[in-house]
Amino acid sequence: MVDKRSSPPAPTGHKVHPFLDDPQLFYKFCDLNSSSSSSSSSERSAPLVGGRLQQLMNLFSFSRNSTPSASPAPSPTPRRRPNSGEDAIVNGRPRSASSVGAESRSSRGSIHSVLEECFDTISRLSPEVLILATLAKEPCERTEEDKNMIYEELLNVRALRHLTNAVKREVAACVRLQHHPRPGQYLFHQGEKGDSWYVVLKGSVNVIIKGKGVVCTLHEGDDFGKLSLLTAGERSASIRTREPNSYFLQIESNDFRRILMSVEDSTLKITHRGREVMHLQRETVGSYTVIRGTPERMLDHLVGSEVDTSQEGSFAHDFFLTHVAFMSMADVCSGLLTRYREKKEEEKESEGEVVTTTRKKRIARAVAVWINVAKSQLVKDAVFLGLLKELQDGLEADGLTEELEVLNTSLSESIRSAILGKHTHSPVLSGSLNHILSKGRGRGGGLEEPRITLGICSVPPAQPQDMEGVRVHTEEHICCRLVVRLDTKAGAIRDEACSKLHLPKFKYQLCEVTSSGQKKVLKEDDISVMSETSVNGRLFILPRSHSQRTVSPLQDQNVKPVIPFPEDSAREIAAHLTLFDWNLFSNTQQMEVVYNVFGRHKFGKIVTNLDLLLRRFIEVKFWIVTTMCMEPDLTRRVALLKKFIKIAGYCKGHSNVNSFLAIVLALSNPAVSRMKLTWKELAPKMKRRFDSFDAITDPSRNQKVLRAYQSKLPRPVVPFMPLVMKDMAFLHEGNETMIEGLVNFEKMRLLAEKVRSLFEFRTGSLPNDVCLLANKNPELQKYIRDIRVVDNQQTLTQLSHEVEPTVRPLST
Ligand SMILES: Nc1ncnc2c1ncn2[C@@H]1O[C@@H]2COP(=O)(O)O[C@H]2[C@H]1O
């Protein structure tokens, strides 16, 4: 028996909210947020009056004042008593108090405004509250939006990873919430008839077998109780809670069987030599979607089905966007070539020609899709170029001119961006990278001036062969400068630095040391190391034997910037910020996002463009905090605060969410938000403006406000990248890549959809007035490109106290 206690519970992707430990409050909310199953139909049609409203009002005062409400919490009554669940609450729903108070009805006039305020206050508390409240609804009362919300949650539940998304959708419709308030409560006993399958949502349970005691502990994300459902036998063990307030997902046996059977019915399983090689899901009559498969069988499917080069979201598109997770570039190339050349034995002479020609056409179109997806990164790869050459020759020899043209058109588009990439010093990027690399060596590093033309992103993306200077330091602060390709791995940088400094390379490792002295050891095959470092981070080679020893950061890592904040207008500064962000976003490649999700070091490909975009957000944020904390004069500090709010407003107007949020979050940074005198002097109108911006950052409901806001903005949008990356990481962590030896293509499709929705923000071009403004002022352009910051929170807090000491109230 394996005791899972030794292994920490895997992340479920959620922070546990204190609400979960306060079931009284939670139940009240649940009860208010859904109509009770015991309610009469008239109550259901007007669910927000009477007792429910009264409770809502009580809850409002409770959540505000953190004191229990006037009316006692309704006592939780089980919907159905579990076998020996003591006072367990099934489905998490206390029965609503029968009182539909007449006095409350009279207050109906102000219901809506009160309700809006109440719900707003409650739902701001946490996304978890909302999801629990939704789960607590009776399945028959769930709206489509409820089911969608639950489905999104289920995508992150470890125990359900092996289920297809269609099954998860079914589960979302019927799953129930079960709550056990105390430790030591039994969910069921060994020997009883099994009637439900469970997943631990919060808390943990012991699995107890008669005569053996506790054989195992199950944690968040684990499941139990399936065995007896599958065998139609008795419970093989008893399950007992270990912690207060444990929450479980419960799927009743009828639902369990129905879902599994209906899924079996609509799934087509293809076997080859007795082994399952592909699962397809029937969508409509005659239309199937790949849900799982071996890489080889999926390649067969690719060349065996019609390929629409224009259609994003097609199987080919999803396949090429995500293939790195399950099939190397070399294998895809050789697989396609083999299929191009082969003439299958079963293809008879007369029909054979037609079948072969169709296959060749499809392969050509598939490769065109691949080029469109991977762009310039692909056309620089020697293996891919081999495939391309053979395909072009073959298509020409076979007289398939139309396909040859499709291929060449995609190619010329990508080569154009590849040619642009031949500049080894891409001005803005080099400026930015150089800024990363040139700490302590003065500004600029002798680079060319930025070259930005009106309305066009003329700055080429960073390419693997671009050369960059990099400084590597030792513990004793001795430094050596190297010039390396961007795709140089951490191990190779360490080797080169050691040989320059005459140190034995096997004794050293490459590390990043942050401005606060934190040390991060880099993996041998880490790539894009220069762009991955923190804003003021530096590369060090440190002895392996001293891994526990602290390293003192270089002096310049915490140096205060000397260049004053520009006097230019907020409008101009916002235009410069936006053009810079837009350039970085335009240069980011779809494949970089995919490499980053599956582990950047695995593929040997750079993710520099994505890194630069991600770190720009942090840079801008620290720039604002640094500027505020370095201004000792109160009047000027208030003027700065006002200017930053204005800049944020302009960025918002330009759909530059990345910089807009960087500014708003910077002004909420403790080092700035603590400046009471400064905020007090700010005009009320500006304060209200800031509050309206701040409301967009509301983290509740998984940043629902921000998501909705961002999706509605006019294109192009520079999105809030940290949120996008978080979503991608959740999808990756929450879903297996391989299930029973087959690639989980549903996961690939979900990831591909996320990547596409990110790049859809790039539709269109920046407004002309932004480009005009941003091209007018080279001085400001340079300043915005090379912003210098303090990125050490402790230093910033210290600076903040220096410029605005805490005012202590006089003691009486
Ligand atoms: N040794 C064990 N290790 C982990 N889980 C177990 C063990 N024995 C039983 N279980 C779980 O406990 C559940 C008891 O009910 P079931 O028999 O339906 O399904 C059982 C399994 O899910």
The ligand as a MOL file (V3000), in Angstrom:
LIG
                    3D

  0  0  0     0  0            999 V3000
M  V30 BEGIN CTAB
M  V30 COUNTS 22 25 0 0 0
M  V30 BEGIN ATOM
M  V30 1 N -5.3820 0.2940 -0.6790 0
M  V30 2 C -6.0080 1.3410 -1.1790 0
M  V30 3 N -5.3250 2.4070 -1.6130 0
M  V30 4 C -5.9760 3.4900 -2.1030 0
M  V30 5 N -7.3080 3.5600 -2.2250 0
M  V30 6 C -8.0260 2.5030 -1.8330 0
M  V30 7 C -7.4120 1.3540 -1.3060 0
M  V30 8 N -8.3750 0.4810 -1.0300 0
M  V30 9 C -9.5510 1.0600 -1.3550 0
M  V30 10 N -9.3310 2.2740 -1.8290 0
M  V30 11 C -10.3350 3.2560 -2.2840 0
M  V30 12 O -11.3350 3.2790 -1.2830 0
M  V30 13 C -12.5620 3.0940 -1.9150 0
M  V30 14 C -13.6070 2.4040 -1.1000 0
M  V30 15 O -14.7420 2.2840 -1.9060 0
M  V30 16 P -14.6270 1.5210 -3.2870 0
M  V30 17 O -14.3520 0.0760 -3.0190 0
M  V30 18 O -15.7660 1.8490 -4.1390 0
M  V30 19 O -13.3420 2.1490 -3.9420 0
M  V30 20 C -12.2340 2.1970 -3.0960 0
M  V30 21 C -10.9970 2.8330 -3.5900 0
M  V30 22 O -11.2750 3.9570 -4.3630 0
M  V30 END ATOM
M  V30 BEGIN BOND
M  V30 1 1 1 2
M  V30 2 1 2 3
M  V30 3 2 2 7
M  V30 4 2 3 4
M  V30 5 1 4 5
M  V30 6 2 5 6
M  V30 7 1 6 7
M  V30 8 1 6 10
M  V30 9 1 7 8
M  V30 10 2 8 9
M  V30 11 1 9 10
M  V30 12 1 10 11
M  V30 13 1 11 12
M  V30 14 1 11 21
M  V30 15 1 12 13
M  V30 16 1 13 14
M  V30 17 1 13 20
M  V30 18 1 14 15
M  V30 19 1 15 16
M  V30 20 2 16 17
M  V30 21 1 16 18
M  V30 22 1 16 19
M  V30 23 1 19 20
M  V30 24 1 20 21
M  V30 25 1 21 22
M  V30 END BOND
M  V30 END CTAB
M  END
